[in-house]
Amino acid sequence: MNQPLKSAAIATILFIGVMSGANAILPIEQLDSFKGAKAYLVQTKALPMVDIEVSVDAGDRYDTSTKSGLATMTAQLMKYGTRSDKATLTEAQIADEIADLGANISFSVTGERAILRIRSLSRKDLRERAVRLAATMLSSPNYDAKILAREKQRMTAALLEAETKPEAVLERNFRKSVYGNYPLALSPTVQSVANVSVSDLKQFHQQFYRGDRMIVSMVGDLSAAEATEIVHTLLQNIPQIASGIPQLPEFERSPVEPLSQREIQIPFDSQQVHIAMGMTAITRNNPDYFPLIVGNYVLGGGGFVSRLMAEVREKRGLAYSVFSYFAPGKEVGIFEAGLQTKNDQATLALEIMNTTIAKFIADGPTSAELTAAKSNLMNGYPLRIDNNRKLLDNVSAIAWYDLPLDTMETWTSKVESVTQEQVKAAFQQYLAIDRMKIVLVGAKNN
């Protein structure tokens, strides 16, 4: 075989191997519960790596209006020092240990949960050191007053900077408009951040960081026995049961009657108007999830092949980008559409966005649009699970939303089974153009 043919043959074999690996859905194993926490594992030998996540039901929705930002600071300050009966670690010592391990340990917070993530080589000695360090950070954070003061200054500076950005102002006001009195409507302010004290951090950690509020998800070069050992190490010093958790208010769904006042205009000195419109929508475990995401791909989630892009950009040149999406949560969810446009085009752009969404709700997708959307979603699915981190994202979501463990295996078949009638019925059940809130940030010139 000559060299060009040989190279082509090797490339073909490699391509087939990669595609076969991408399309082979690895099973999720549920491990025994420990300290009330659930645990899940996907074993993959593709890389000598381990990715671990601990999800804690301790998100921003447990903030109060006077101390919004507390949940975020409680989690993020865990990496800046620990204090336990065995040892005390400073911020610098933790950073040095992570660097020495070649690992990554991070904390983040969403509206619903706080998240600890660990990435380490699977080599036993390195992995165990990384897990022990993360366990100490999770169970025994040392909330130092000086570090809190420093982080509050950083957060305050970020908040003040955000007020100079129209997209940040839009996000904050849109969330407030849609969520109403539900805690997810809250955003940190300079004053609410200033109100947070060391005792608040300690109390929040003591109250919420409990085994029965945690889920551990793992992906990588691990056996079930090794994964179980990791769970025990991570949670060995975590109390099992949480008590005194405040009751969240019942979420108020969007009203069934048309809104008398839909539009909120926020003056902002900019050359463009930033527009968002939407309403509350479904949770992730809703049976209509698949008809809605397939339909939304046609409406505004498919980029240049979406209806909104065709009407707003391609036909009229009103915006560079326009989008729509569903953001389903565990207990609440929203639908949002948005764009940016010139001040003197805002009225027309909003009108086109309104009419395009209204028409889609009324009529649904065409047969050709539905076929193309399903094909694109199914063909693109392997890219959603083609590395350990993406697999962990999926396992974590399945665990958090309490979805069937075979969700990754059945995802494409559920997309394929969606019909035009299902999309139309779902959009009409959960969305109504006259119940969507509209927020505009900028100078809208008629």
RAKALIN-V785529 format. One record per pair of residues at least 24 apart in sequence whose ideal C-beta (glycine too) atoms are under 10 Angstrom apart, sorted by the first residue. I is the first residue (numbers start at 1). J is the second residue. D is the distance in whole Angstrom. If there is no record, write none. Layout:
BEGIN
I_J_D, I_J_D
END
This chain:
BEGIN
18_382_9, 18_386_9, 19_382_7, 21_46_7, 21_382_9, 21_386_8, 22_381_9, 22_382_4, 22_383_8, 22_384_10, 22_385_7, 22_386_5, 22_387_10, 23_381_9, 23_382_6, 23_385_9, 23_386_10, 23_412_9, 24_382_9, 24_385_10, 25_381_10, 25_382_9, 25_385_7, 25_391_10, 25_394_10, 25_406_8, 25_407_10, 25_408_5, 25_409_5, 25_410_9, 25_411_9, 25_412_9, 26_219_8, 26_385_8, 26_391_7, 26_395_9, 26_408_8, 26_409_9, 27_405_8, 27_406_8, 27_408_9, 27_409_8, 28_217_9, 28_219_9, 28_391_9, 28_394_9, 28_395_6, 28_398_7, 28_399_8, 28_404_10, 28_405_5, 28_406_8, 28_407_8, 28_408_7, 28_409_9, 29_218_9, 29_224_6, 29_227_8, 29_405_8, 30_399_9, 30_405_7, 31_216_8, 31_218_9, 31_224_7, 31_225_10, 31_227_6, 31_228_5, 31_230_10, 31_231_7, 32_224_10, 32_228_7, 32_231_8, 32_232_10, 33_211_9, 33_212_9, 33_216_10, 33_231_9, 34_211_7, 34_214_9, 34_216_8, 34_228_8, 34_231_5, 34_232_6, 34_234_9, 34_235_6, 34_236_9, 34_238_9, 34_240_9, 35_210_8, 35_211_3, 35_212_7, 35_214_8, 35_231_9, 35_232_9, 35_234_9, 35_235_5, 35_236_8, 35_237_10, 35_238_6, 35_239_8, 35_240_5, 35_241_9, 36_210_7, 36_211_4, 36_212_3, 36_213_8, 36_214_8, 36_235_9, 36_238_9, 36_239_9, 36_240_5, 36_241_6, 36_242_9, 37_210_9, 37_211_5, 37_212_7, 37_213_8, 37_214_4, 37_215_6, 37_216_6, 37_231_7, 37_234_9, 37_235_6, 37_238_8, 37_240_9, 38_211_10, 38_212_9, 38_214_8, 38_215_5, 38_216_7, 38_217_9, 38_231_10, 38_399_6, 38_400_10, 38_402_9, 39_214_9, 39_215_7, 39_216_4, 39_217_8, 39_218_7, 39_224_10, 39_227_7, 39_228_7, 39_230_9, 39_231_5, 39_232_10, 39_234_9, 39_235_9, 39_399_9, 40_215_7, 40_216_7, 40_217_5, 40_218_7, 40_219_9, 40_227_9, 40_231_10, 40_392_10, 40_395_6, 40_396_8, 40_398_8, 40_399_5, 40_405_8, 41_216_9, 41_217_8, 41_218_5, 41_219_8, 41_220_9, 41_222_6, 41_223_9, 41_224_6, 41_226_9, 41_227_4, 41_228_9, 41_230_9, 41_231_9, 41_395_8, 42_217_8, 42_218_7, 42_219_5, 42_220_8, 42_222_9, 42_227_10, 42_385_10, 42_388_9, 42_391_6, 42_392_8, 42_394_9, 42_395_6, 42_408_9, 43_218_9, 43_219_8, 43_220_8, 43_221_8, 43_222_6, 43_223_7, 43_224_8, 43_226_10, 43_227_8, 44_219_6, 44_220_6, 44_221_7, 44_222_9, 44_387_10, 44_388_7, 44_391_7, 45_122_9, 45_220_9, 45_221_6, 45_222_10, 46_220_9, 46_221_8, 46_386_10, 46_387_8, 46_388_7, 46_391_10, 47_121_9, 47_122_8, 47_220_7, 47_221_7, 47_387_8, 47_388_6, 48_120_10, 48_121_6, 48_122_5, 48_123_7, 48_127_10, 48_220_8, 48_221_5, 49_119_7, 49_120_7, 49_121_6, 49_122_6, 49_123_10, 49_127_9, 49_219_9, 49_220_5, 49_221_7, 49_222_10, 49_387_9, 49_388_6, 49_389_9, 50_103_9, 50_118_8, 50_119_7, 50_120_5, 50_121_7, 50_122_5, 50_123_9, 50_126_9, 50_127_6, 50_130_8, 50_131_9, 50_218_7, 50_219_8, 50_220_4, 50_221_6, 50_222_6, 50_226_9, 50_227_9, 50_230_8, 50_388_8, 50_392_10, 51_104_9, 51_117_7, 51_118_7, 51_119_5, 51_120_8, 51_122_10, 51_217_9, 51_218_7, 51_219_5, 51_220_6, 51_222_10, 51_387_9, 51_388_5, 51_389_6, 51_390_10, 51_391_8, 51_392_5, 51_393_9, 51_395_9, 51_396_10, 52_105_10, 52_116_8, 52_117_7, 52_118_4, 52_119_8, 52_120_8, 52_127_9, 52_130_9, 52_131_7, 52_134_8, 52_216_7, 52_217_7, 52_218_5, 52_219_8, 52_220_8, 52_222_9, 52_227_9, 52_230_7, 52_231_9, 52_234_8, 52_392_8, 53_106_10, 53_115_6, 53_116_7, 53_117_5, 53_118_8, 53_119_10, 53_215_8, 53_216_7, 53_217_5, 53_218_8, 53_219_9, 53_389_10, 53_392_6, 53_393_9, 53_395_8, 53_396_5, 53_399_9, 53_400_10, 54_107_10, 54_113_10, 54_114_9, 54_115_7, 54_116_4, 54_117_8, 54_118_8, 54_134_8, 54_135_10, 54_138_7, 54_209_10, 54_214_6, 54_215_7, 54_216_5, 54_217_8, 54_218_10, 54_231_9, 54_234_6, 54_235_8, 54_238_9, 54_396_10, 55_110_9, 55_112_9, 55_113_5, 55_114_8, 55_115_6, 55_116_8, 55_117_10, 55_213_9, 55_214_7, 55_215_5, 55_216_8, 55_217_7, 55_396_6, 55_397_10, 55_399_7, 55_400_6, 56_107_10, 56_109_9, 56_113_6, 56_114_4, 56_115_7, 56_116_7, 56_138_9, 56_205_10, 56_208_7, 56_209_6, 56_210_8, 56_211_10, 56_213_6, 56_214_5, 56_215_8, 56_238_10, 57_112_7, 57_113_6, 57_114_8, 57_208_7, 57_209_10, 57_210_9, 57_212_9, 57_213_4, 57_214_8, 57_215_9, 57_242_8, 57_245_9, 57_330_9, 57_400_9, 58_109_8, 58_112_9, 58_113_7, 58_114_4, 58_115_10, 58_204_7, 58_205_8, 58_207_8, 58_208_4, 58_209_6, 58_210_9, 58_213_7, 58_214_9, 58_242_9, 58_245_10, 59_109_6, 59_110_5, 59_111_5, 59_112_4, 59_113_5, 59_114_6, 59_115_9, 59_183_9, 59_184_9, 59_208_9, 59_329_10, 59_330_10, 60_109_6, 60_110_7, 60_111_5, 60_112_8, 60_113_9, 60_114_9, 60_183_7, 60_184_7, 60_186_7, 60_187_9, 60_188_9, 61_110_9, 61_111_6, 61_112_6, 61_113_9, 61_179_10, 61_182_8, 61_183_4, 61_184_5, 61_185_10, 61_186_8, 61_248_6, 61_249_10, 61_251_10, 61_329_9, 61_330_10, 61_331_9, 61_332_9, 62_111_10, 62_112_10, 62_114_10, 62_183_7, 62_204_8, 62_207_9, 62_208_7, 62_245_8, 62_246_7, 62_248_8, 63_109_10, 63_111_10, 63_183_6, 63_184_10, 63_186_6, 63_187_10, 63_188_8, 63_192_8, 63_196_10, 63_204_9, 64_183_8, 64_186_8, 64_192_8, 64_195_9, 64_200_10, 64_246_9, 65_183_8, 65_185_9, 65_186_6, 65_189_9, 65_192_7, 66_186_10, 66_189_10, 66_191_8, 66_192_6, 66_195_6, 66_196_10, 67_186_10, 67_188_9, 67_191_10, 67_192_6, 67_193_8, 67_194_10, 67_195_5, 67_196_5, 67_197_9, 67_200_6, 67_204_9, 68_183_9, 68_185_10, 68_186_5, 68_187_6, 68_188_5, 68_189_7, 68_191_9, 68_192_4, 68_193_8, 68_195_9, 68_196_9, 69_109_10, 69_152_9, 69_155_7, 69_156_10, 69_159_9, 69_186_9, 69_187_9, 69_188_3, 69_189_8, 69_190_10, 69_192_6, 69_193_5, 69_194_10, 69_195_9, 69_196_6, 70_109_10, 70_188_9, 70_192_8, 70_193_9, 70_195_9, 70_196_5, 70_197_10, 70_200_6, 70_201_7, 70_203_9, 70_204_6, 71_109_5, 71_110_9, 71_111_9, 71_113_9, 71_114_7, 71_183_10, 71_188_10, 71_201_10, 71_204_7, 71_208_8, 72_107_9, 72_108_9, 72_109_4, 72_110_10, 72_114_8, 72_151_10, 72_155_8, 72_188_7, 72_193_9, 72_196_10, 73_109_9, 73_143_9, 73_148_7, 73_151_6, 73_152_8, 73_155_7, 73_188_9, 73_193_8, 73_196_6, 73_200_8, 73_201_6, 73_204_9, 74_107_9, 74_109_8, 74_114_7, 74_141_8, 74_143_8, 74_196_9, 74_200_8, 74_201_5, 74_202_9, 74_203_9, 74_204_5, 74_205_5, 74_207_10, 74_208_8, 74_209_8, 75_106_10, 75_107_4, 75_108_7, 75_109_5, 75_113_10, 75_114_4, 75_115_8, 75_116_8, 75_138_10, 75_141_9, 75_201_10, 75_204_9, 75_205_9, 75_208_10, 75_209_9, 76_106_9, 76_107_5, 76_108_8, 76_109_7, 76_114_9, 76_151_7, 76_154_10, 76_155_9, 77_107_8, 77_137_10, 77_141_6, 77_142_9, 77_143_6, 77_144_8, 77_147_6, 77_148_7, 77_150_10, 77_151_6, 77_198_9, 77_201_6, 77_205_9, 78_105_9, 78_107_5, 78_114_9, 78_116_8, 78_134_9, 78_136_10, 78_137_5, 78_138_7, 78_139_9, 78_140_9, 78_141_4, 78_142_9, 78_143_9, 78_201_10, 78_205_8, 78_209_9, 79_105_7, 79_106_8, 79_107_6, 79_116_9, 79_134_10, 79_137_6, 79_141_8, 80_107_10, 80_137_9, 80_141_8, 80_142_8, 80_143_9, 80_144_7, 80_146_10, 80_147_5, 80_148_9, 80_150_9, 80_151_8, 81_137_9, 81_140_10, 81_141_7, 81_142_4, 81_143_8, 81_144_6, 81_147_7, 82_133_9, 82_135_10, 82_136_5, 82_137_6, 82_138_9, 82_139_8, 82_140_5, 82_141_6, 82_142_5, 83_136_9, 83_140_6, 83_141_8, 83_142_4, 83_143_9, 83_144_9, 84_135_10, 84_136_6, 84_139_7, 84_140_4, 84_141_10, 84_142_9, 84_237_7, 85_140_9, 85_237_10, 86_136_8, 86_140_9, 86_237_10, 87_136_8, 87_140_9, 88_136_10, 88_140_9, 88_142_7, 89_133_8, 89_136_7, 89_137_8, 89_140_9, 89_142_8, 90_142_9, 90_144_9, 90_147_10, 91_142_9, 91_144_8, 91_147_7, 93_133_10, 94_133_7, 94_134_10, 94_136_9, 94_137_7, 97_129_7, 97_130_9, 97_132_10, 97_133_6, 98_129_10, 98_130_8, 98_133_7, 98_134_9, 100_126_9, 100_129_9, 101_125_10, 101_126_5, 101_127_9, 101_129_6, 101_130_5, 101_133_8, 102_126_7, 102_130_9, 103_127_9, 103_129_8, 103_130_4, 103_131_9, 103_133_8, 103_134_9, 104_130_9, 105_130_7, 105_131_10, 105_133_7, 105_134_5, 105_137_7, 105_138_10, 106_134_10, 107_134_10, 107_137_8, 107_138_9, 107_141_10, 110_184_10, 110_329_9, 110_400_10, 111_175_9, 111_179_9, 111_182_10, 111_183_8, 111_184_5, 111_185_10, 111_186_9, 111_327_10, 111_329_7, 111_330_10, 111_331_10, 111_332_9, 112_184_8, 112_329_6, 112_330_6, 112_331_8, 112_332_9, 112_400_8, 112_401_10, 113_213_9, 113_214_10, 113_215_9, 113_329_10, 113_330_8, 113_396_9, 113_400_7, 114_138_10, 114_204_10, 114_205_10, 114_208_8, 114_209_8, 114_213_9, 114_214_10, 115_396_8, 115_400_10, 116_209_10, 116_214_9, 116_216_9, 116_234_8, 117_217_10, 117_389_9, 117_392_8, 117_396_9, 118_218_9, 118_230_9, 118_234_9, 119_220_9, 119_388_8, 119_389_8, 119_392_9, 120_220_9, 121_220_10, 121_221_9, 122_220_6, 122_221_4, 122_222_7, 122_226_9, 123_221_9, 124_226_8, 127_220_9, 127_221_9, 127_222_8, 127_226_8, 127_229_10, 127_230_8, 128_226_10, 128_229_9, 128_230_9, 128_233_7, 130_230_10, 131_229_9, 131_230_5, 131_231_9, 131_232_10, 131_233_5, 131_234_6, 132_233_6, 132_234_9, 132_236_10, 134_230_10, 134_233_9, 134_234_7, 135_230_9, 135_232_10, 135_233_6, 135_234_5, 135_235_7, 135_236_7, 135_237_7, 135_238_8, 136_234_10, 136_237_8, 138_205_9, 138_209_7, 138_214_9, 138_234_7, 138_235_8, 138_237_8, 138_238_7, 139_205_9, 139_209_8, 139_234_9, 139_235_8, 139_236_8, 139_237_4, 139_238_5, 139_239_9, 140_205_10, 140_237_7, 140_238_10, 141_201_8, 141_202_8, 141_205_6, 141_209_9, 142_198_10, 142_202_10, 143_197_9, 143_198_5, 143_199_9, 143_200_9, 143_201_4, 143_202_6, 143_204_10, 143_205_8, 144_198_8, 145_197_9, 145_198_5, 147_198_9, 148_196_8, 148_197_8, 148_198_6, 148_200_9, 148_201_7, 149_198_10, 151_193_9, 151_196_10, 152_190_10, 152_193_5, 152_194_7, 152_195_10, 152_196_7, 152_197_10, 153_193_9, 154_193_10, 155_188_7, 155_190_9, 155_193_5, 155_194_10, 155_196_9, 156_188_9, 156_189_9, 156_190_5, 156_191_10, 156_193_6, 156_194_7, 157_190_10, 158_188_9, 158_193_10, 159_187_9, 159_188_6, 159_189_7, 159_190_6, 159_192_9, 159_193_7, 160_190_7, 162_187_9, 162_188_10, 163_189_10, 163_190_9, 163_268_10, 164_268_10, 164_269_10, 164_270_10, 165_268_9, 165_270_9, 165_274_9, 165_441_10, 166_266_9, 166_268_5, 166_269_9, 166_270_5, 166_271_10, 166_272_8, 166_273_8, 166_274_5, 166_340_8, 166_440_10, 166_441_5, 166_442_6, 167_270_10, 167_274_6, 167_276_10, 167_338_9, 167_340_8, 167_441_8, 168_274_10, 168_441_9, 169_266_6, 169_268_6, 169_270_10, 169_274_8, 169_439_9, 169_441_5, 169_442_9, 170_266_8, 170_268_9, 170_273_10, 170_274_5, 170_275_8, 170_276_6, 170_338_8, 170_340_9, 170_439_6, 170_440_8, 170_441_4, 170_442_9, 171_274_9, 171_276_8, 171_336_10, 171_338_10, 171_439_9, 171_441_9, 172_266_10, 172_439_10, 172_441_10, 173_264_7, 173_266_6, 173_276_8, 173_437_10, 173_439_5, 173_440_10, 173_441_7, 174_264_9, 174_274_10, 174_275_10, 174_276_4, 174_277_8, 174_278_7, 174_334_9, 174_336_7, 174_338_8, 174_437_7, 174_438_9, 174_439_5, 174_441_9, 175_276_9, 175_334_8, 175_336_10, 175_439_9, 176_264_9, 176_437_10, 176_439_9, 177_262_10, 177_264_6, 177_276_9, 177_277_10, 177_278_9, 177_279_10, 177_437_4, 177_438_8, 177_439_6, 178_254_8, 178_276_9, 178_277_10, 178_278_6, 178_279_6, 178_280_6, 178_281_10, 178_332_10, 178_334_5, 178_335_9, 178_336_8, 178_436_9, 178_437_6, 178_439_9, 179_251_8, 179_252_9, 179_280_8, 179_332_7, 179_334_8, 180_249_10, 180_251_9, 180_252_6, 180_253_10, 180_254_9, 180_255_10, 180_280_9, 180_437_10, 181_249_7, 181_250_10, 181_251_9, 181_252_7, 182_248_8, 182_249_6, 182_250_9, 182_251_5, 182_252_7, 182_280_9, 182_331_9, 182_332_7, 183_246_10, 183_248_7, 183_249_7, 183_251_9, 184_248_10, 184_251_9, 184_329_8, 184_331_10, 184_332_7, 184_334_9, 203_244_10, 206_239_8, 206_242_9, 206_244_9, 207_242_7, 207_243_8, 207_244_6, 207_245_7, 207_246_9, 208_242_7, 208_244_10, 208_245_7, 208_246_10, 209_238_7, 209_239_8, 209_242_8, 210_235_10, 210_238_7, 210_239_5, 210_240_7, 210_241_6, 210_242_4, 210_243_8, 210_245_9, 211_235_6, 211_238_5, 211_239_7, 211_240_5, 211_241_7, 211_242_8, 212_238_10, 212_239_9, 212_240_6, 212_241_5, 212_242_6, 212_243_10, 213_238_10, 213_241_9, 213_242_5, 213_245_8, 214_238_7, 214_242_10, 215_395_10, 215_396_8, 215_399_5, 215_400_6, 215_402_10, 216_396_10, 216_399_9, 217_391_9, 217_392_6, 217_393_9, 217_394_9, 217_395_5, 217_396_5, 217_397_9, 217_398_8, 217_399_6, 217_400_9, 218_388_10, 218_392_8, 218_395_8, 218_396_10, 219_385_10, 219_387_9, 219_388_5, 219_389_8, 219_390_9, 219_391_5, 219_392_5, 219_393_9, 219_394_9, 219_395_6, 219_396_9, 220_388_6, 220_391_9, 220_392_8, 221_388_9, 248_331_8, 248_332_10, 250_331_10, 251_280_8, 251_283_10, 251_329_10, 251_331_6, 251_332_5, 251_333_10, 252_280_8, 252_332_10, 253_279_9, 253_280_5, 253_281_9, 253_332_9, 253_430_10, 253_435_10, 254_278_9, 254_279_4, 254_280_5, 254_281_8, 254_334_9, 254_335_10, 254_430_9, 254_431_9, 254_432_8, 254_435_5, 254_436_8, 254_437_8, 255_279_9, 255_280_10, 255_432_10, 255_435_6, 256_432_8, 256_435_8, 257_432_10, 257_434_9, 257_435_8, 258_432_8, 258_433_9, 258_434_4, 258_435_6, 259_432_9, 259_434_7, 259_435_6, 259_436_8, 259_437_7, 259_438_9, 260_434_10, 261_437_9, 261_438_10, 262_354_10, 262_433_9, 262_434_7, 262_435_8, 262_436_7, 262_437_6, 262_438_5, 262_439_10, 263_350_8, 263_437_8, 263_438_4, 263_439_8, 263_440_7, 263_444_9, 264_437_7, 264_438_7, 264_439_5, 264_440_7, 264_441_9, 265_346_10, 265_438_9, 265_439_8, 265_440_5, 265_441_8, 265_442_9, 265_443_9, 265_444_6, 266_439_7, 266_440_7, 266_441_5, 266_442_8, 266_444_10, 267_440_10, 267_441_8, 267_442_8, 267_443_7, 267_444_9, 268_440_9, 268_441_5, 268_442_5, 268_443_7, 269_442_8, 269_443_7, 270_340_9, 270_343_8, 270_441_8, 270_442_5, 270_443_7, 271_340_10, 271_342_7, 271_343_7, 271_442_8, 271_443_9, 272_319_9, 272_320_10, 272_339_10, 272_340_5, 272_341_6, 272_342_6, 272_343_7, 272_345_9, 272_346_8, 272_441_9, 272_442_6, 272_443_9, 273_319_10, 273_339_9, 273_340_7, 273_341_6, 273_342_8, 273_343_6, 273_344_9, 273_345_8, 273_346_4, 273_347_9, 273_349_8, 273_350_9, 273_440_6, 273_441_7, 273_442_4, 273_443_7, 273_444_5, 273_445_9, 274_338_7, 274_339_8, 274_340_5, 274_341_9, 274_346_9, 274_439_8, 274_440_7, 274_441_5, 274_442_6, 275_319_9, 275_322_9, 275_337_9, 275_338_6, 275_339_6, 275_340_7, 275_341_7, 275_346_7, 275_349_7, 275_350_6, 275_353_7, 275_438_7, 275_439_7, 275_440_5, 275_441_8, 275_442_8, 275_444_9, 276_323_10, 276_336_6, 276_337_7, 276_338_4, 276_339_9, 276_436_10, 276_437_8, 276_438_7, 276_439_5, 276_440_8, 276_441_8, 277_324_9, 277_335_9, 277_336_7, 277_337_5, 277_338_7, 277_339_10, 277_350_8, 277_353_7, 277_354_8, 277_357_8, 277_433_9, 277_436_5, 277_437_7, 277_438_4, 277_439_7, 277_440_9, 278_324_8, 278_325_9, 278_326_9, 278_327_9, 278_334_6, 278_335_5, 278_336_4, 278_337_6, 278_338_8, 278_357_10, 278_431_9, 278_435_10, 278_436_6, 278_437_7, 278_438_9, 278_439_9, 279_334_7, 279_335_6, 279_336_9, 279_430_9, 279_431_7, 279_432_8, 279_433_9, 279_435_6, 279_436_5, 279_437_6, 280_332_7, 280_333_7, 280_334_6, 280_335_8, 280_430_9, 280_431_10, 280_435_9, 280_436_10, 280_437_10, 281_325_10, 281_326_6, 281_327_8, 281_328_7, 281_329_10, 281_332_9, 281_333_5, 281_334_6, 281_335_4, 281_336_9, 281_430_5, 281_431_7, 282_326_7, 282_327_10, 282_328_5, 282_329_9, 282_332_9, 282_333_5, 282_334_9, 282_335_8, 282_426_9, 282_429_9, 282_430_6, 282_431_10, 283_328_5, 283_329_6, 283_330_6, 283_331_6, 283_332_7, 283_333_5, 283_401_8, 284_326_9, 284_327_9, 284_328_4, 284_329_7, 284_330_7, 284_331_10, 284_333_7, 284_397_7, 284_398_9, 284_400_8, 284_401_4, 284_402_9, 284_403_7, 285_328_8, 285_330_8, 285_401_5, 285_402_6, 285_403_6, 285_404_10, 286_326_10, 286_328_7, 286_333_8, 286_426_9, 286_430_8, 287_426_9, 288_418_10, 288_422_8, 288_423_9, 288_425_8, 288_426_4, 288_427_9, 288_429_7, 288_430_7, 289_326_8, 289_328_7, 289_333_9, 289_401_10, 289_403_9, 289_414_9, 289_426_9, 290_374_10, 290_377_9, 290_411_9, 290_413_10, 290_414_5, 290_415_6, 290_416_10, 290_417_8, 290_418_5, 290_422_8, 290_423_9, 290_426_9, 291_364_9, 291_414_10, 291_415_10, 291_417_10, 291_418_5, 291_419_8, 291_420_10, 291_421_9, 291_422_4, 291_423_5, 291_424_9, 291_425_7, 291_426_4, 291_427_8, 291_429_10, 291_430_10, 292_326_6, 292_328_8, 292_333_10, 292_335_8, 292_418_9, 292_422_9, 292_423_8, 292_426_5, 292_427_7, 292_429_9, 292_430_7, 292_431_9, 293_325_9, 293_326_6, 293_328_9, 293_373_9, 293_377_8, 293_414_10, 293_415_8, 293_418_9, 293_423_10, 293_426_10, 294_365_8, 294_369_10, 294_370_7, 294_373_5, 294_374_6, 294_376_10, 294_377_7, 294_378_10, 294_414_9, 294_415_6, 294_416_9, 294_417_10, 294_418_5, 294_419_10, 294_420_10, 294_422_8, 294_423_6, 294_426_9, 295_324_10, 295_326_9, 295_360_7, 295_361_9, 295_364_7, 295_365_6, 295_369_9, 295_370_8, 295_373_8, 295_418_8, 295_420_9, 295_422_9, 295_423_4, 295_424_8, 295_426_7, 295_427_6, 295_431_10, 296_323_10, 296_324_6, 296_325_6, 296_326_6, 296_335_8, 296_337_9, 296_360_9, 296_373_9, 296_423_9, 296_427_9, 296_431_10, 297_324_10, 297_325_10, 297_365_9, 297_369_9, 297_370_9, 297_372_9, 297_373_4, 297_374_8, 297_376_7, 297_377_6, 297_380_10, 297_415_9, 297_423_10, 298_324_10, 298_360_7, 298_364_9, 298_365_4, 298_366_8, 298_368_10, 298_369_5, 298_370_7, 298_372_8, 298_373_5, 298_374_10, 298_376_10, 298_423_8, 299_323_10, 299_324_5, 299_325_9, 299_335_10, 299_337_8, 299_356_8, 299_357_7, 299_359_10, 299_360_5, 299_361_9, 299_364_10, 299_365_8, 299_369_9, 299_373_9, 299_423_9, 299_427_8, 299_431_10, 300_324_3, 300_325_7, 300_335_10, 300_336_9, 300_337_6, 300_338_9, 300_339_9, 300_353_9, 300_356_8, 300_357_8, 300_360_9, 301_325_6, 301_326_8, 301_337_10, 301_373_9, 301_376_10, 301_377_9, 302_369_9, 302_372_8, 302_373_6, 302_376_7, 302_377_9, 303_376_9, 305_369_9, 305_372_7, 305_373_8, 305_376_7, 306_356_9, 306_360_10, 306_369_9, 306_373_9, 307_356_6, 307_357_9, 307_359_8, 307_360_6, 307_365_8, 307_366_10, 307_369_8, 308_337_7, 308_338_10, 308_339_8, 308_352_8, 308_353_7, 308_356_6, 308_357_8, 308_360_9, 309_339_10, 309_356_10, 310_356_9, 311_349_10, 311_352_5, 311_353_8, 311_355_8, 311_356_5, 311_357_10, 311_359_9, 312_339_6, 312_341_8, 312_345_10, 312_348_10, 312_349_6, 312_350_10, 312_352_5, 312_353_6, 312_356_7, 313_339_9, 313_341_10, 313_349_10, 315_352_8, 316_341_10, 316_345_9, 316_348_7, 316_349_8, 316_352_7, 317_341_10, 317_345_9, 318_342_8, 318_345_5, 318_346_9, 318_348_6, 318_349_4, 318_350_9, 318_351_10, 318_352_7, 318_353_9, 319_345_8, 319_346_10, 319_349_6, 319_352_9, 319_353_9, 322_349_8, 322_352_9, 322_353_7, 322_356_9, 324_353_9, 324_356_9, 324_357_7, 324_360_9, 326_430_9, 326_431_10, 328_401_8, 329_400_9, 329_401_8, 330_397_10, 330_400_6, 330_401_6, 330_402_8, 333_430_9, 334_437_10, 335_427_9, 335_430_7, 335_431_6, 335_436_8, 336_436_9, 336_437_10, 337_436_8, 337_438_10, 338_439_9, 340_441_10, 340_442_9, 341_442_9, 341_444_10, 342_442_9, 342_445_9, 343_442_6, 343_443_5, 343_444_6, 343_445_5, 343_446_10, 344_443_9, 344_444_9, 344_445_5, 344_446_8, 345_444_10, 345_445_9, 346_440_7, 346_442_7, 346_443_8, 346_444_4, 346_445_7, 346_446_8, 347_440_10, 347_444_7, 347_445_8, 347_446_5, 348_446_10, 349_444_10, 350_438_7, 350_440_7, 350_444_8, 353_433_10, 353_438_9, 354_433_6, 354_434_10, 354_436_8, 354_438_8, 355_433_9, 356_433_10, 357_427_9, 357_431_8, 357_433_6, 357_436_8, 358_431_9, 358_432_9, 358_433_4, 358_434_9, 358_436_10, 359_433_9, 360_423_9, 360_424_9, 360_427_7, 360_431_9, 360_433_10, 361_424_8, 361_426_10, 361_427_5, 361_428_6, 361_429_10, 361_430_9, 361_431_5, 361_432_7, 361_433_6, 362_424_8, 362_427_9, 362_428_8, 362_433_9, 363_420_10, 363_424_7, 363_427_9, 363_428_10, 364_419_10, 364_420_6, 364_421_8, 364_422_9, 364_423_5, 364_424_3, 364_425_8, 364_426_9, 364_427_7, 364_428_8, 365_418_10, 365_420_6, 365_423_6, 365_424_8, 365_427_9, 366_420_8, 367_419_10, 367_420_6, 369_420_9, 369_423_10, 370_418_7, 370_419_8, 370_420_6, 370_422_10, 370_423_7, 371_420_10, 373_415_9, 373_418_9, 373_423_9, 374_412_9, 374_415_5, 374_416_6, 374_417_9, 374_418_7, 375_415_9, 375_416_9, 376_415_10, 377_411_9, 377_412_8, 377_415_5, 377_416_9, 377_418_9, 378_411_9, 378_412_5, 378_413_9, 378_415_6, 378_416_6, 379_412_9, 380_412_10, 381_408_9, 381_411_6, 381_412_5, 381_415_8, 382_412_9, 384_408_9, 384_411_9, 385_411_9
END
